[in-house]
Amino acid sequence: MSRAPDPVAAVLLAAGQGTRLGRGPKALLRRADGTTLVEHLSGVLHEGGCGPVVVVLGAGAATAAMLPGLARHLVAENADWVQGMGSSLRAGLAAVPAGHGALVVLVDQPGVDAAMVRRLLAAHRPGRITAAGFREPQAPGGVPAAGSVLRRGHPVVFGPGDLPAVRAAAHGDVGARDYLAAHPGRIDLVDCSDLSDGGDVDAVADLYRLG
């Protein structure tokens, strides 16, 4: 008999200042429907099957923590957010309950939806690392080529056994990148190109992604 899959928490990294964008913390950016990015994505993660949802706040934490859409989730405030993503990842993983894996996602990726989360959770296997993969379009605005190479993106799912080592490897603005680079043979890419192009909101030209 096969064992039941490990429960998976979500770790939503939402602590940055958004300096390059220049619009304040990205967590507080408003979508077309009026909701903030951090509320929208935390809801998506819950709807997709993650539990609990850990929201890591830093810049603008006092404002973000009062948002009604975060009331049902766990909030982990990272006082060291200025040190970079690594400190936020450590803070988020520290709040994951024992025995849970973690699906890690960045707050500036509004293309992540519940269908993507469900697809990644369904594909994840014990002892493996599961990441969303995205194919490059043939031309701007075009459809991704079926035979094009998948590039790794977010979200990324780690099993419970990986979390201590992922925390230990996170530093500066690196997050989980060094850990992933050290374990390429354990990463399963799941094609999510039909759901999103995997892009983030990094510059003013990307604000259209807010919908």
HELIX and SHEET records of a PDB file:
HELIX    1   1 LYS A   26  LEU A   28  5                                   3    
HELIX    2   2 LEU A   37  GLU A   47  1                                  11    
HELIX    3   3 ALA A   61  ALA A   64  1                                   4    
HELIX    4   4 PRO A   68  LEU A   70  5                                   3    
HELIX    5   5 TRP A   81  GLN A   83  5                                   3    
HELIX    6   6 MET A   85  ALA A   94  1                                  10    
HELIX    7   7 ALA A  114  ALA A  123  1                                  10    
HELIX    8   8 PRO A  160  ASP A  162  5                                   3    
HELIX    9   9 LEU A  163  ALA A  169  1                                   7    
HELIX   10  10 ARG A  177  ALA A  182  1                                   6    
HELIX   11  11 PRO A  184  ARG A  186  5                                   3    
HELIX   12  12 VAL A  204  LEU A  210  5                                   7    
SHEET    1   A 7 LEU A  74  GLU A  77  0                                        
SHEET    2   A 7 VAL A  53  LEU A  57  1                                        
SHEET    3   A 7 VAL A   8  ALA A  14  1                                        
SHEET    4   A 7 GLY A 101  LEU A 106  1                                        
SHEET    5   A 7 LEU A 150  PHE A 158 -1                                        
SHEET    6   A 7 ILE A 129  ARG A 135 -1                                        
SHEET    7   A 7 ILE A 187  ASP A 191  1                                        
END                                                                             
